[in-house]
């Protein structure tokens, strides 16, 4: 059995540039990062997040941070 490392992450909206073409949205394997249909801005659903850490590597602005 392979060990899985998980880390709680949070979305720092102050650091986010709010681009609707956010690379984290495309990289997130669970859909925890998504673009809101009404505002066209990235948003985060912490209940869908598994803590895989992919977002930390893909966010160019450091808006995804470890808790």
PETA-V521033 format. One record per run of one state. SS is the DSSP state (2 for helix, 1 for strand, 0 for the rest). FROM is the first residue (numbers start at 1). TO is the last residue. Records with the same first field share a line. If there is no record, write none. Layout:
SS: FROM-TO ; FROM-TO
This chain:
0: 1-8 ; 12-22 ; 28-32 ; 36-41 ; 45-53 ; 59-63 ; 67-67
1: 9-11 ; 33-35 ; 42-44 ; 64-66
2: 23-27 ; 54-58
